[in-house]
Amino acid sequence: MKKILIMIVLILALTACGGSPGVAEPTAATAFQQQLPAAAAPVEVSDEPASTPAGDSTSGLPADLETYYKTMVFIEGTAQLMKKFDIAALSQDNTGLLALIAIPGIMDDRVIITEETPLPAGLDSAWSKALEARDGILEAYEALLTTWLQEDYIKQLDISESLASQAVADTELILASAGSSEDSIALSNRAALTEMGEAYQTYVSMILVIESERDKNTE
């Protein structure tokens, strides 16, 4: 996905509101907001910032393996979340449309940050599946903007979710063989979903603030 598209959307939204987005509070839930918590409700298990997947492990897993594992979970969760979008409803929900535009880019940024950590030995196959899943999500998004066909969009996301799930499962076997406990792996999995939820909720909250400020300026 071309990140310039996200930048343009944000610049246009900020210009339309005519001021800082940090003053207004969101006033109403959108269809997208109602969908997001069900797919990525934050679970308070990790203090690690969502934007920095690499770093000290909070679960006791090998840090480099955990970095890649959590990103695979992030990709899997993103496919699950994007399947929840009602494409027809997006035409009536600007916030949902802006979120749909941003989510693939946020996920892709996560992958780029992760790859700053050298790929651990034995993880080549699992990571290849995760990258294929990432590519499929981006392709589903790009095709949607052209066709707006819900059925084709969901089919591509199903394939991506399956690939990401295989990558996650393969990596869990590698973690287990390295001596990681089931509890440690589960903790890391929940932490990854927490980070995903926080990353997307932060963006949606920002868009809601921008829209609220814009609405105030047009009254």
Contacts in CASP RR format, 6 or more apart in sequence:
PFRMAT RR
TARGET T0000
AUTHOR 0000-0000-0000
METHOD contacts of the structure
MODEL  1
MKKILIMIVLILALTACGGSPGVAEPTAATAFQQQLPAAAAPVEVSDEPA
STPAGDSTSGLPADLETYYKTMVFIEGTAQLMKKFDIAALSQDNTGLLAL
IAIPGIMDDRVIITEETPLPAGLDSAWSKALEARDGILEAYEALLTTWLQ
EDYIKQLDISESLASQAVADTELILASAGSSEDSIALSNRAALTEMGEAY
QTYVSMILVIESERDKNTE
1 104 0 8 1.000
1 105 0 8 1.000
1 108 0 8 1.000
1 138 0 8 1.000
1 141 0 8 1.000
1 142 0 8 1.000
3 105 0 8 1.000
3 108 0 8 1.000
3 109 0 8 1.000
5 101 0 8 1.000
6 101 0 8 1.000
6 102 0 8 1.000
6 105 0 8 1.000
9 98 0 8 1.000
9 101 0 8 1.000
9 102 0 8 1.000
13 98 0 8 1.000
13 207 0 8 1.000
13 210 0 8 1.000
13 211 0 8 1.000
13 214 0 8 1.000
14 21 0 8 1.000
14 210 0 8 1.000
16 210 0 8 1.000
16 214 0 8 1.000
17 210 0 8 1.000
17 211 0 8 1.000
17 213 0 8 1.000
17 214 0 8 1.000
17 217 0 8 1.000
18 213 0 8 1.000
18 214 0 8 1.000
18 217 0 8 1.000
19 213 0 8 1.000
19 217 0 8 1.000
20 213 0 8 1.000
21 206 0 8 1.000
21 209 0 8 1.000
21 210 0 8 1.000
21 213 0 8 1.000
22 209 0 8 1.000
22 213 0 8 1.000
23 209 0 8 1.000
23 213 0 8 1.000
24 209 0 8 1.000
24 212 0 8 1.000
24 213 0 8 1.000
24 216 0 8 1.000
25 209 0 8 1.000
25 212 0 8 1.000
26 205 0 8 1.000
26 208 0 8 1.000
26 209 0 8 1.000
26 211 0 8 1.000
26 212 0 8 1.000
27 212 0 8 1.000
30 93 0 8 1.000
30 95 0 8 1.000
30 96 0 8 1.000
30 208 0 8 1.000
31 86 0 8 1.000
31 89 0 8 1.000
31 92 0 8 1.000
31 93 0 8 1.000
31 96 0 8 1.000
32 85 0 8 1.000
32 93 0 8 1.000
32 95 0 8 1.000
32 96 0 8 1.000
32 99 0 8 1.000
32 100 0 8 1.000
32 204 0 8 1.000
33 95 0 8 1.000
33 204 0 8 1.000
33 208 0 8 1.000
35 81 0 8 1.000
35 84 0 8 1.000
35 85 0 8 1.000
36 81 0 8 1.000
36 99 0 8 1.000
36 197 0 8 1.000
36 200 0 8 1.000
36 201 0 8 1.000
36 204 0 8 1.000
38 84 0 8 1.000
39 77 0 8 1.000
39 80 0 8 1.000
39 81 0 8 1.000
39 84 0 8 1.000
40 77 0 8 1.000
40 81 0 8 1.000
40 193 0 8 1.000
40 196 0 8 1.000
40 197 0 8 1.000
40 200 0 8 1.000
40 201 0 8 1.000
41 197 0 8 1.000
42 194 0 8 1.000
42 197 0 8 1.000
42 198 0 8 1.000
42 201 0 8 1.000
43 190 0 8 1.000
43 191 0 8 1.000
43 193 0 8 1.000
43 194 0 8 1.000
44 194 0 8 1.000
45 58 0 8 1.000
45 187 0 8 1.000
45 190 0 8 1.000
45 191 0 8 1.000
45 194 0 8 1.000
46 58 0 8 1.000
46 190 0 8 1.000
46 191 0 8 1.000
46 194 0 8 1.000
46 195 0 8 1.000
47 58 0 8 1.000
48 55 0 8 1.000
48 56 0 8 1.000
48 58 0 8 1.000
48 191 0 8 1.000
48 195 0 8 1.000
49 195 0 8 1.000
50 194 0 8 1.000
50 195 0 8 1.000
50 196 0 8 1.000
50 197 0 8 1.000
50 198 0 8 1.000
50 199 0 8 1.000
50 202 0 8 1.000
51 113 0 8 1.000
51 199 0 8 1.000
52 113 0 8 1.000
53 67 0 8 1.000
53 70 0 8 1.000
53 71 0 8 1.000
53 74 0 8 1.000
53 110 0 8 1.000
53 113 0 8 1.000
53 114 0 8 1.000
53 195 0 8 1.000
54 63 0 8 1.000
54 67 0 8 1.000
54 113 0 8 1.000
54 114 0 8 1.000
54 116 0 8 1.000
54 117 0 8 1.000
55 63 0 8 1.000
55 67 0 8 1.000
56 63 0 8 1.000
57 63 0 8 1.000
57 66 0 8 1.000
57 188 0 8 1.000
58 187 0 8 1.000
58 188 0 8 1.000
58 191 0 8 1.000
59 66 0 8 1.000
59 184 0 8 1.000
59 185 0 8 1.000
59 187 0 8 1.000
59 188 0 8 1.000
59 191 0 8 1.000
60 66 0 8 1.000
60 180 0 8 1.000
60 184 0 8 1.000
61 69 0 8 1.000
61 175 0 8 1.000
61 180 0 8 1.000
61 184 0 8 1.000
61 185 0 8 1.000
61 188 0 8 1.000
62 120 0 8 1.000
62 175 0 8 1.000
62 178 0 8 1.000
62 180 0 8 1.000
64 117 0 8 1.000
64 118 0 8 1.000
64 120 0 8 1.000
65 120 0 8 1.000
65 123 0 8 1.000
65 171 0 8 1.000
65 174 0 8 1.000
65 175 0 8 1.000
65 178 0 8 1.000
66 188 0 8 1.000
67 114 0 8 1.000
67 117 0 8 1.000
68 114 0 8 1.000
68 117 0 8 1.000
68 119 0 8 1.000
68 120 0 8 1.000
68 123 0 8 1.000
68 126 0 8 1.000
68 127 0 8 1.000
68 130 0 8 1.000
68 171 0 8 1.000
69 168 0 8 1.000
69 171 0 8 1.000
69 172 0 8 1.000
69 175 0 8 1.000
69 185 0 8 1.000
69 188 0 8 1.000
69 189 0 8 1.000
69 192 0 8 1.000
70 188 0 8 1.000
70 189 0 8 1.000
70 191 0 8 1.000
70 192 0 8 1.000
70 195 0 8 1.000
71 110 0 8 1.000
71 111 0 8 1.000
71 114 0 8 1.000
71 130 0 8 1.000
71 192 0 8 1.000
72 126 0 8 1.000
72 127 0 8 1.000
72 130 0 8 1.000
72 164 0 8 1.000
72 167 0 8 1.000
72 168 0 8 1.000
72 171 0 8 1.000
73 168 0 8 1.000
73 188 0 8 1.000
73 189 0 8 1.000
73 192 0 8 1.000
73 193 0 8 1.000
73 196 0 8 1.000
74 107 0 8 1.000
74 110 0 8 1.000
74 192 0 8 1.000
74 193 0 8 1.000
74 195 0 8 1.000
74 196 0 8 1.000
75 107 0 8 1.000
75 110 0 8 1.000
75 111 0 8 1.000
75 130 0 8 1.000
75 133 0 8 1.000
75 134 0 8 1.000
75 137 0 8 1.000
75 160 0 8 1.000
75 164 0 8 1.000
75 167 0 8 1.000
76 133 0 8 1.000
76 161 0 8 1.000
76 164 0 8 1.000
76 165 0 8 1.000
76 167 0 8 1.000
76 168 0 8 1.000
77 161 0 8 1.000
77 164 0 8 1.000
77 193 0 8 1.000
77 196 0 8 1.000
78 103 0 8 1.000
78 104 0 8 1.000
78 107 0 8 1.000
78 137 0 8 1.000
78 196 0 8 1.000
79 133 0 8 1.000
79 137 0 8 1.000
79 157 0 8 1.000
79 160 0 8 1.000
79 161 0 8 1.000
79 164 0 8 1.000
80 161 0 8 1.000
81 103 0 8 1.000
81 196 0 8 1.000
81 200 0 8 1.000
82 100 0 8 1.000
82 103 0 8 1.000
82 104 0 8 1.000
82 137 0 8 1.000
82 140 0 8 1.000
82 141 0 8 1.000
82 157 0 8 1.000
83 154 0 8 1.000
83 157 0 8 1.000
83 158 0 8 1.000
83 161 0 8 1.000
85 96 0 8 1.000
85 100 0 8 1.000
86 150 0 8 1.000
87 144 0 8 1.000
87 148 0 8 1.000
87 149 0 8 1.000
87 150 0 8 1.000
87 153 0 8 1.000
88 150 0 8 1.000
90 96 0 8 1.000
90 97 0 8 1.000
90 100 0 8 1.000
91 97 0 8 1.000
94 211 0 8 1.000
95 204 0 8 1.000
95 207 0 8 1.000
95 208 0 8 1.000
95 211 0 8 1.000
96 204 0 8 1.000
98 207 0 8 1.000
99 200 0 8 1.000
99 203 0 8 1.000
99 204 0 8 1.000
99 207 0 8 1.000
100 141 0 8 1.000
100 144 0 8 1.000
102 203 0 8 1.000
103 200 0 8 1.000
103 203 0 8 1.000
104 137 0 8 1.000
104 138 0 8 1.000
104 141 0 8 1.000
105 138 0 8 1.000
106 199 0 8 1.000
106 200 0 8 1.000
106 203 0 8 1.000
107 134 0 8 1.000
107 137 0 8 1.000
108 134 0 8 1.000
108 138 0 8 1.000
110 199 0 8 1.000
111 130 0 8 1.000
111 131 0 8 1.000
111 134 0 8 1.000
119 127 0 8 1.000
122 174 0 8 1.000
123 171 0 8 1.000
123 174 0 8 1.000
125 170 0 8 1.000
126 166 0 8 1.000
126 167 0 8 1.000
126 170 0 8 1.000
126 171 0 8 1.000
126 174 0 8 1.000
127 167 0 8 1.000
129 163 0 8 1.000
129 164 0 8 1.000
129 166 0 8 1.000
129 167 0 8 1.000
129 170 0 8 1.000
130 163 0 8 1.000
130 164 0 8 1.000
130 167 0 8 1.000
132 160 0 8 1.000
132 163 0 8 1.000
133 160 0 8 1.000
133 161 0 8 1.000
133 163 0 8 1.000
133 164 0 8 1.000
133 167 0 8 1.000
134 160 0 8 1.000
136 156 0 8 1.000
136 157 0 8 1.000
136 159 0 8 1.000
136 160 0 8 1.000
137 156 0 8 1.000
137 157 0 8 1.000
137 160 0 8 1.000
139 156 0 8 1.000
140 153 0 8 1.000
140 156 0 8 1.000
140 157 0 8 1.000
140 160 0 8 1.000
143 149 0 8 1.000
143 152 0 8 1.000
143 153 0 8 1.000
143 156 0 8 1.000
144 152 0 8 1.000
144 153 0 8 1.000
168 189 0 8 1.000
172 185 0 8 1.000
175 184 0 8 1.000
175 185 0 8 1.000
176 182 0 8 1.000
176 185 0 8 1.000
END
